[in-house]
Amino acid sequence: MDHFVQPLPSAPASGAFPVLNDPSYPFASERQIGWQQAVVAFYVTSGVFWLVLASLFWWLNTAQAMAPNAWYAFPDVPWLTYGRVFPAFTNAFVFGWASLTGLGVAFYFLGRLSRLSWQWGVLLATAGLIWDLVLALGLWHILGGGSTGRELLEIHPSIACGFFLAAGLVSVWLLVEFWAHRNAVGYVSLWYLLAAVLAFLWVFSTGEILINIWRTGGAAQPAIQSWYVNGIHQLWLVPLALAVTYFLIPEGTDRPVYSRRLSLLGFWGYTGLAAWAGLSSFLGGPFPAWMSTVTIVANVLLLIPVLCLCVNFHFMLKGQGRAVGSNLSLRFVTTGFFLFVAAAFWTALVSFRSVDSILHFTLAMAARSSLLIAGFVSFTLSGAVYYVLPRLLRRAWLSPLLVSLHFWFAVIGLGLLLAAEVIGGMVQGFGLADPKVDFAAITDLLQPFLLVQVIAVGLLFVAHVLLAISVGLFLVFRVRERHPAAVPEARVVTRAEVPVA
């Protein structure tokens, strides 16, 4: 067991790393503090806006799947047909909520774990404006019928190149800051944050060039497409969420990272294997057998680094039930990590050919994305928002009740959604595998599960609206903390995640 408690050279003797507006921070100035507050708040509020819009699209496409001719499905409105609403939902959720909020909270945690001057904060502000503009134009293009028809590449490359430009500006800022101040990458959170940014540049540029620009054809196109979607999910969004988890769990429990060796094994094991698990959507397709086998093996072996993460977080959370119950940020993050573990086991299970042959073309395959993106990533980023904004702007949440309601609506909504997808997928899969069962009968059997999906996504939409209301009230009304119960956290801890270098 390795308990590394040595601080970075710039940290105070107590071992706690200072926040930017702490007098002990060597680069603290009003201008730099202002840049940090403005940039992080802009990214987070932009992400929350896209979350509400994405949730609205999500509810609409689930309603269309249940009753495509109903009045509330807008069957006579070309801009709101299923083929346009669904890609609008996925792009707004992934590139809007998850990406922008992930970057925003990452900038805050970078300020906590590294020496950053923020003298070039204008680069981050410009990157955020470009990202928002590209996403808005891209969604307009998709809803107008200009989608390319390729998952998470629906935005035309002439518009989508703005994402690469924005990510490039963020990368330049990181390189300049880390080089100028000789920052050591000694925190586990920093490993995942830096790996996520580099992976996005690699995965996004590869997908755009090979599929949308060079228009690779034949069987290679779906293989690259599946690898790209897997890369966006598992090499970009998941590391961002794991970085938040590795910060907030040690911070919330006031305990150091349990084991350096497990942290290293978890990081290198996950980043090394996740890139090979990209053909899950096309198992059994017209590809060489070795490609499918590699994907299956990678998905199963990914359980090893996931279990390493489990052991690390288990010992940090051991005996901390009261802290998790009273600290809503920690509750969101802990719940999100359990969903991540469930997603890893579910992905490994459905990767086996015998299981995939039953469940491949069913609702059950959507459970993986629900667990990983709508579950782990979204829950973790929500917890990060509730943690970051009060400390960034030095004010309290106006209504902790809204925060608690957000959590329970999200938990119940996601639970219903997963139950509908898994159970409905099994019913659908066994029905499709039985030649004696008529296809119309299978469709009738699915109607109750589709209805539960509509209700579940509606609850998630309400949860996300509550998050938006909380953030809006927080920014409009300046509420000073008068009592620990005024904010979701029961206390403000002083120990940040300890370095493990």
N, C-alpha and C positions, 0 to 999 in steps of 0.2 A: 504494500500500500504506500503510495507516494503522496504526501501532503506538502505541496510546494507553496510556501507562504512568502517567499522573497519578493519584494516589490521591484518594479522597474526602477532604473536610476533616478527618474524624475519624481517618483512617488514619495509621499511623506513617510516618516519613520514608522507610522502606525500600520503601514501596508495597504491603506485604502487609497485608491487612485482618485485624485480630485476631479470634480466636475469643472467645466470651463469657467463658470462664474465664481469659483472658489478662489479666494485671494492667494492661495498657495500655487495656483496654476501659473506657470511662468510666462504664458503669452496672453493672459487675460487683459482685455481692454473692452471698453464700451462698444466700439465698432465691431470687434470680432465676436463678442457675445451677441450683438444684434444680428450679425450674419448667421450665426448658428441658429438662433431662435427663428429667424425669418425662413431660412431654408428648410429646416426640419418641419416647422408648422405648415409650410406650403406643400411639401411632399405628402405629409400625412393627411391634410384636409383634401387635397386632390384625390388621394387614394380612396378616402371615405366617400367622396362624391361618386367616383366610378363604381364603388361597391354597391351603392343604392341603385344606380342605373343598371348595373349588371344583374342585380337581384330581381329587378322588375322584368328584364328580358328573360331571366331564368324562369320566373313564374309563368310568363306568357307562353314560353315554348313547352313547358310541362302541361299547361292547359290545352295547348294545341295538340299535343300527343294523345291526350285523353279524348277530346271532343273537337276534332279539326273543323267542324262546320258550325260550332256554336258561335253565338254573337260575340262573346267575350274573347274568342280566338281571332277575331278580325279577319275572316276568310276572304273578304273582298278588298282588303287593303294590301296592295302589292309590297309596300315597304315593310309590312309586318308579317310576312309569311314565315313559316317555320325555317325554311332554308336560308333566310336572312337573319332572323332573330337569334337562332342558335349560335352562329359564328359571332354575332355582335355580343352575345352574352359571354362567350369564352374569351374573346379578346379584351372586353372591358374588365372581366374578372382577373385574368392573368396579367395583362400588360398595364391595367389601370390600378385596381385595388392591390393585388399582391406585389407587383413590381414597384410601384411608386411608394406605397407604405413601407415595403421592405427596405427600400433605399433610404427613406426618411429616418426610420428608427436606426438603420445601420450608421448613418452619419452621426447620430447622437451617441451611440455606443463607441464609435471610433474616437469621438471626443473624450469619452470617459477612459478609454484604454490606451490612447496614444497621445503624443504631443502634437497638436495641430494648431497652426496659427490662424487659419481661416482667412488669411489675407487674400486668397483667391476664391472666396466664397461665391463671387459672381459667376464662376464657371459652373457651379452646382445649380445656381438659380437659372442660368441660361439653359442648362441641360433639362431641368424640370419643365421649363416653359416649352422647349422643343418637344419633349415627350408628350405633354398634354395636347399640344397642337397636332402632332402626328396621330395620336390616338383618336382625337375628335374627327379629323379628316378621314381617317381610316374607317371609323364606324359609319360615317356619312356615306362613304364609298360602298361599304358592304350593304347597308340598308337600301342604297339606291340601285343595287343589282350588279355592282362591279367586283364582287368577290372572285378570287382566283379558284375557290373550291377546294383548297388544301388547308387542313387543320392548322390553326395558329399561324398560317401564312396567307390568310384570306386578303389581307391588306396589300394593295398593289405595291411592288418593290420601289416604285418611284416615290411613294409616300413612306413606306416602312423603313427606308434607309435612314430616316430621321432617328429611329430608335438606336441604330448603330452609332450615329453621330453623338447622340446624348450620352450613351454608355461610354463612348470614347472620351468625352469631356470629363466624365466622372473618373475614368481610369487615369487620365492625365493629372487630375487633381490629386488622386491618391499617390501616384508615383512621385509627384513633386513634394508633397507633404512628407511622405515617408523618407524620401532621400534627403530632403533639406534638414530634417530634425533627427535623422539617424534612428528612426523608430525600430525597435525590435518586435518581431511578430511572436510575442511570448504568451499570448492569451489564446485559448482555444477558440473563443468567439472570432478573433481576428483571422484565424486559419480559414474558417468557413466563410467569413465576409469577403476576404480577398479571393478565395477560390470561386465564389459565386460570381463576382464581377468578371473575372477572367473567363469563366465557363460561358457566361452569356455572350461575350464577344465572339468566342469560338463557335458556339452552337448556332447562334442567330445568323452570323455571317455565312457559315457553311450551308445552313438550310436555305437562305435566300439565294445564294449564288447557284447551288446545285439544282434547286427545284424551280424557283421562280425566274431566274435569269438565264441559266444554261438550259433549263427545261429538260433535265435528264428523263429519259423515257424508259419504257419496258418495266421489268420486274424490279429494277434498281430504284425507281421512283418511290413506290410505297415503302421500301426498306429504309431509304433515306428519310422519308416523311415520318415514319414511326420512330426512328432514332432521334429526329429533331424534336418531336413532341415530348419524348421521354427525357431528352436533354433539358428542355425548358422547365419541365416539372422537377426532375430529380437532380439536375446539376446547377440550376439557377434558383428556383423557389425554395426547394427543401434546404439547401445550405443556408440561405438567408434565415429561415425559420429555426434551424438548428443553432445558428449563431445567437439568436435571441434566447433560445432555451438555455444555452450554455452560459449566458449572462444572468438571466433572471432567476434561475433556480439557485445558483450559489448566492446571488444577492438576496433573494427572498428568504432563504434559510440561514443566511449568515454563516455558511460553511464553504470551505474550499473545494475545488474539484477533487474527487476522491482519488483517482489514479491517473498518473501521467501516461502509463503504458496503455491503459484502456482507451484513453483519449486519442493517442496516436493510432492505435489499431482501428478504432472507430472511424477516425478521419480518413486515413489512407485506404482502409477497407471499403468504406462507402464510396468515396470519390473514384476509386479505381474500378469497382464493380458496377456502379450505376451506369457508366457509359456503355457497358456491354449488354444492358438489359432492355435495349430499345426496340425489340421486335415483338413485344408482348401482344400488340394489337393484331399481328398478322401471323400468329402461330398456325401452322397448317397451310399456309399460303404457298404460292409457287416460288419457293426459295430453296437454295441448297439446304440439305438436312443439317449441316453443321451450324448454319446461322440460327436455326430454331433451337438446336441443342445448346449453343452458347448462351442464348437468352434464358433458357430454362435453368441452366447451371448457375448463371449470374444471379437470377432472382432468388434461387435457393441459398446461394452463398452469401447474399446480402443480409441474411438473418444473423450471420456472425457479427459484423460490425454493429447491427442494430442491438443485439444482445449485449455487446460491450457498452453501448450507450445506456442500456437498461441498468446494468450493474452500477455504472457511475452515478446515474441519477437516483437509483434506489438508495444508495448509502448517503447521498446528500439529502434525500427526502425522509429517511428513516426517522421515525419519532417526531415528524414535523406536521402531523395532521392538523393541529390547531392553527399553525401558521398558514397552511394552504387554505383552510376554511375561512380565515379572517382576511386574507390577502387576495382580492379578486384578480389582480394581475397574475399572481402565481397560480391561481386556480385555472385561469384560462390556459396558461402555458402548460401546466401539468396535464390537464385534460387533452390538450393538443398532442402532447408527446405520447399518451396512451393510444390516441388515434393513429399516430405514426407507426407505432409498433403493430397495431392491428392491420394497417395498410400493408406493411411488409409481409406479415404472415398470409394475408389474403392473396397478395400478388404471387407469393411462392406457391400457394395452393392451386390457384387457377392457371398457373404456368404448366402444370403437368398435363401431358397430352390427353390422358384419360378424362381429366376434369374439363379441360378446354374443349374437348369434343362435344360435351353436353352444354356448357355454359357460354360458348364463344359468342353466339349471336343473340344474347339475351340481356335483360336488364342487369343481371348480376355483374357484367363486365364494367358497368358504370360505377359500381361500389368502390372500385380501386381509386378512381378520381375523386369520388365523394369523400373517402377517408383521407386521402393525401392532400388534396387542394382545398376543398370546402371544409375539411376537418382540421388536419394538422396545421397547414399553412395559415388558414383564416383564423383559427382560434389563437394561435401563437401570436400573430400580428395584432389581433385585437387586444390581447394582454399587454403587448408592447406599447400600444397606443395609450392604454390606461396607465401605464407606468411612466412613459416618457413625457407626455404633455405637462402633468403637474410639476415635474422637476425642471422641465425646460423653461416654463413661464412663471414658476413660483406662485401657483394659485391652486385652489382645490376644485374638485368636481362639484357642480351645482347640486346634482341629485345623485347620490350613490344608489338610490333605488333603481334608477334607469340602467345603471351598470349591472346590477344584479338581475334585473329583468332581461337584459340583453343576453346574459349568460344562460339563463334557464330557457328562454325561447330558442336560443341556438342549440342547446343540448337536446331539447325535446324534438325540434325540427329535424336535426341531423339524425337522431335516433330513428324517427319515423321513416325518413328517407332511406336509410340503410336497410331497415327491415323490409321496406317495400321492394328495394332493388334486389336484395339477397333472396328473400322468399319468393318474390314474383319471378325472379330469374330462374330459380330452380323449377318452379311450376312450368314456366315457359320452355326451359331446356328439355325436361323430361317429356313434355308434350310434343315438342318438335322431333324428338328422337323416336317417338312411337308412331309408326306409319298408320296405326288404326285410329289415331286421334285426328279429327278434322281441324284444318287451320283456323276456320271460323270459330270453332269451339275454344281454341287456345286464345284467340283474341278476346272472346267473352270472359274467359277466366282471368285475363289480365286487367280488366276494367277496374276492379276494386283496388288493385295495387297502383294503377295509374292515378286513381282518385286520392289515395294516401300520399302519393308523390306530390300532387297539387297542394294538398293541405300542408305537407312538410315544408315544401319550398315557400309557401305562404308564411309559415312561422319563421323561417329563416329570413324572409324579406322584412318581417316586423322586427326581428332582432337587429338587422342591419340598419333599419330606420332609427331604432333606439340608439345605436352607436352614433349615427349622424346627428341626432338631436343632442346627445350628450356633448359631442365635440362642438356643435354650434353654440350651445348655451355656455360651454366652457370658454370659448373664444370671445363671446359677446359680453358676458358678465364676469367681472373680476371678483372672485370670492377668495378671501384669505382663509387659511386653515385655522380654525379656532379650537378644534377638538379632533383627536385621531379618527373618530367615526365619520368625519366630514369627507374623508377620501377613502377610496377602496382599500388602501393599505393600512394595516393596523399600526405600522411604525415605519420610519424611514431608516433603513439599515445603512451602515457606514462601510461595510466591507464589499468591495467589488469582487468579481471573479478573480481568483488568484492566477498568476502566470504559471505555465507548466513547461517553460523552455529550460 
